[in-house]
Amino acid sequence: MTEQATAHQTVEAAIRAQLSKALGGIRGIVEAAVPTIAFTVSWLVTGQLNKSLIISASIAGVLLVARLAQRSTPQFVINSLIGIGIGWFFASRTGDARDVYLPGILYNAGYAAAMLVSILARWPVVGFIIGSVTGDPTGWHKEPSVVKLCTRLTWLLMLPCVVRVAVQLPIYLFGGGDEAIAALGIAKVLMGWPLQVASLAAMAWILSRGRTPIAAAV
């Protein structure tokens, strides 16, 4: 068992800690949302794709410099910059500003599909969070109660991805003009951290009700 595991006495506590770390806290949430807001507002004001992308990337760059100056993890800003870069690639090839949002839609669809496969295969994704804590990637799978808990949590983790695709994909496919750009930008922000927080709150409620010993997962 790893040192990280000894800091948690129950599976529920370990999962709560790991999910909080993965989300990045309030600052990580803001860093993910601000570049999207900047792009959407800039596009609506200027109607210039490249200028809007440069503004969005520049703001993300400032956030990255702030992280580096404070010697804190730049992971979440880097993720945002990668997303901007991929969106830029898609949009620059077509000239359609809607394509800036396409990678996010595809990412959520792929992530949801992967989690669904893991559930159907009875190796739910959340179980591997336990494995990262205990130091045994698959030991948790030997305990049916842990597998059942991780399956329920994986459903909740998957739900925001499904909702995002269900709402944003029709806008992308059938929307047009500034209205579609604005709608996609608003949807991405509102369905980003608010949906994730709601999902994690539901997961925290489930986790608060149980006390499965870490030993049961290894």
N, C-alpha and C positions, 0 to 999 in steps of 0.2 A: 504494500500500500504506500502511496506517495505521501510527502509532507503536506501537499495540498489536501489530500483526503483526510488527514488527521485533524485538520481545522474544522471539519464538518462531521457531526455525529449522525446525521440522517441523510438519506438520498434527497429528500425534499430541500434541505438546507443547501446541499451541494448544487442542485439544479438552479435554485434561486440565485446563488452567487454567480454562477457561470452565465446565466441569462442576463443578469445586470451588467456583467462585464462585456458581454457581446453587444449589447445595445449602446454602450458608450455613455450612458447618463444623459442629462439634459444637454450638456455641451455637444456631445456627439449627435444628438437629435437635431440641434440647431444647425450644426455644420453641414448636415445632410440636406436641410431644407433651404437654407439661404441662397445657394447658387441657383437652385430651381426657380425660386421667387425672382431673383435678379434677371434670369433669362426671360422669364415670362413677361415681366413688367417692361423690360427693355424692348422686347419684340413688339409689344402692343404700342409702345410709344414711338419707336423708330421704324418698325417694319423691316429692319435690316438683320438678316440671319447671322452673318459673320460678326457684326458689331455686338450683337446680343450674346453670342457665344464667347467673345473675347471678354466682355464685361463679367459674365458668369465665371469664366475661368480665372480672371484676375482676382475676383473676390475670394474664390477658393484658394488662390495662391497666397493671398494675405492671411487667410485663416491658417494655412500651412506654416507660413513664416512665424506666426504667433505661437503655434504649437512647438515649433523647433526652438524658438527663443526661450520658451518656458520649460524646455526639455521634457515635455509630456508626449504621450504617444500620438503620432500623426496619422494613425491607421484610418480614422474615419474621414479625415480631410482627403487623404490619398484615395480612398474609395470614391469620394465625390469627384475628384479630378479624373479618375479613370472613367467614371460614368459620363462626365462631360466630354472627354476625349472620344469615347465610343459614339456618343450621340452626335458629336461634330462630324465624325466620319460618315455616319449614316446620312445626315442631313446635307452634307457637302456634295454627296454623290447625286442626290435627287433635287436639291434646292428647295425642298419642302420642310418647313420648320417643324411640322408634326413629327418628322422622323427623329428629332432630338429625344422624343419620349418613347420611341419604339424599343430601344434596348432595355429600358426598365420594364416594359410590358413583357418582353420575351424572357427577361430574367425571372420575373415573378411566376410566369407560366412554367418555366423549367424547374424552378425551386419547388413549386406546388406539386408538379409531376413527380419529382424525385422523392418528396416526402410521402406522397400517396403510395408509390412503389414500396418504400420502406415499411409502411404500415401493412400493406397487403402481404409483404414477405415476412412479417412479424419480426422485423429488425428496425423498429422506429428510430428516427434520427435522434431524438432526445436521449435515447439510451447511450449514444456515443458521448454525450456530455458527461454522463456518469463515468464512462470509461476514461475520459480525459482526467477526471478527478482521482479515480482509484488506481490508475496506472495499468489497469487490465481492460483493454478495449472491448472485450466480448464477455467478460465475467458476469456482467449484469443480466445477460440473456438466460442464465441458468435459473433465475428466480422468476416464476410466473407473475407474482404480484408486482415486481419491478417492471416487467415487460408491459403489463396492463396499464400501469401508471404512465409509462413513457409513451404508450400508444395514445392515451387520452390527451397528453400534453402535446404530442406531435400534431394531432388533429387541430388543436387550438393554435399552434404555431403556423400551420398551413392556411388557416382560414383567411387571414389578411391578404395573403397572396392571391387567393381565389377571388376575393371581393375586388381587389385592384384590377385584375384582368377582366372580370365580368363588367366592370364599369368603364374602364379606360379603353379597352379594345374596340367596342362599338363606336366610341367617340373618334378614335383614330381612323377606323375604317370608313365611317360614314359621315363624319363631320368635315367641315370645310371653312376656310377663311380664318379670320382672327378669332371668331367665336370658338372654333375647335382648339386653337392654340391656348386660349385663355382657359377653356374648360379642362384641357389636359393638364395645364400647369396647376390649376386649383385642385384638381382631383389628385395629382401626385403629392402635393403638400398635405392636403387634408387626409389622404389615405396613407400617408407615410407614418409619422410617429403617432398620431392619434389612434390609428387602427392597431399599431404595434403595442402601444401602451394598454389599450383595451384588452388585447389578446394576453399580454403579460399579466394584467390584473386578474383575468379569469384563471390563468395558470397559477398565479400566486394564491388565489382562493383555494384551488384544489390542493396545492402543496401545503397550505396552512392547516389542512384537515388531517394530514397523514404524518407519521413518523416512522418511515421505513429505515431500519439501521443500515448504515453503509456496508456493514459486513454481509448483508443479504445480497448485495450487488456484486460481490467478488467471489 
